[in-house]
Amino acid sequence: MTNETNPSTRDYGFLMFLTLLNVMNFVDRQLLESFANWIVPDLGLTNTQFGWLTGMAFIVFYSIAGLFMGILVDRVNRTRLIAAGPGLWSVLTAISGMARGFVSLLIPRMFIGVGESIMTPAAMSLLADRFPSKYLGFASGAYYMGVPVGVALSLFVVAYLEPVLGWRGCFYALGALGIVLAIVMLFMRETPRRHELEAAIEANKPSSREILSTLVGTLRRSPALAMTIGGGVAFHFVLGAATFEQLWFVQERGFDRSEIAATTAWLSFFGGILGNLFGGVGGDAFLKRTGLGRPMFLFWIMLVLTPAGLVYRLIDPTSVFFMVGIFLGYFQLGCFYGPTFATVQELVPPQIRGTVVAFYILSLNFVGLGIGVTGGGMVIDWMANNGVAEPYTWTLVAFTVLTAFAIPLFYLAGRRFERDRAALYSTMEAEATAS
């Protein structure tokens, strides 16, 4: 399959399997958050400790390892590399089910981050070689449907399997399933690396130093790329703080822990899927009609939906608008991934695609989620210790406000997109001609 032709049935089938793996990726990543109302009291964790487990303990290893995985993606067999990811994180998820305290959960959690760091840089690189530019937003959005579906599935596990297996048994079962999927991926063929201007690149693969040098140069030359990354980081502030949502629902909004897990599972499932479809297809259509770039599409979505994200934190939880607010939050999350990952890939040279995606993921997680999750836990404990009423509520409100910084960044990135893309293609053509 080349970038000049339409995707085949096999390409769509491959996309579906990558999406399935990404679903499992986010199920495993979300398990601690989804089981918060069981794990926190069972292991006697503070909000700060829980924030470290879901934040920095995971994010540091995930993000730093991801940057190296991005370099590997540009140099080795990507399907085999992907197979190693779910294999590693699934074994460690099963081990996490044996935890008896903070430390025994901390250690496997750190190395789960290493396993999960492989998935997206390799998958995005593969999809960019199978799908032409006009379908790339759709492909990225479909792949990232794994986020809301994975989140929803983890909550379904809480609601419907926890009463049968207990939280530890759920960890064991999901670990076993992930190992099976890893074995299937191991036997899939690598996709040929192709691009309109990539023939010369294939004959002379760049070194790691050259890849990093090209990365730095690309960021300097493309304000649209830098602002898209910055907007994504800001968007992840509230996503990090949302780690504490299940605790917030129970402790400050009075929901039963199993019932709210089931409710949010359904809202995440439908809201996230609709958001991913709208973000992927809508972003592609918006770019085609306006030429302003997919980040401008996200600007309008965030401009409309961010106020709703503030209001629903403060209204009566028995109101229908409270549930609408949860739904819109998952919808907005779904809209995010397809447009931003498609934009990032379109603004960089093909030989560093995996590296840039990995750098983007590092930025999202290390800075955005790191501040949101770890900082959120510390703020909640500080407020609680100082007698502030509803510390979960006010922490979530504060981080929603911080996330609004993404709105002007996406606006500016969208305005600049076409100019930066044209400059990149001109540079690539000149390099191909010279070689």
Secondary structure, DSSP 8 states (H G I E B T S, - for coil): --TTS---HHHHHHHHHHHHHHHHHHHHHHHHHHTHHHHHHHHT--HHHHHHHHTHHHHHHHHHHHHHHHHHHTTS-HHHHHHHHHHHHHHHHHHHTT--SHHHHHHHHHHHHHHHTTHHHHHHHHHHHHS-HHHHHHHHHHHTTHHHHHHHHHHHIIIIIHHHHHHHHHHHHHHHHHHHHHHHHHTS-------TT-HHHHHS---HHHHHHHHHHHHHH-HHHHHHHHHHHHHHHHHHHGGGHHHHHHHTT---HHHHHHHHHHHHHHHHHHHHHHHHHHHHHHHHHH-S-HHHHHHHHHHHHHHHHHHTTTS-TTSHHHHHHHHHHHHHHHHHHHHHHHHHHHTS-GGGHHHHHHHHHHIIIIIIIIIIIIIHHHHHHHHHHTT-S-HHHHHHHHHHHHHTTHHHHHHHHHHHHHHHHHHHHHHHHHHHHH-
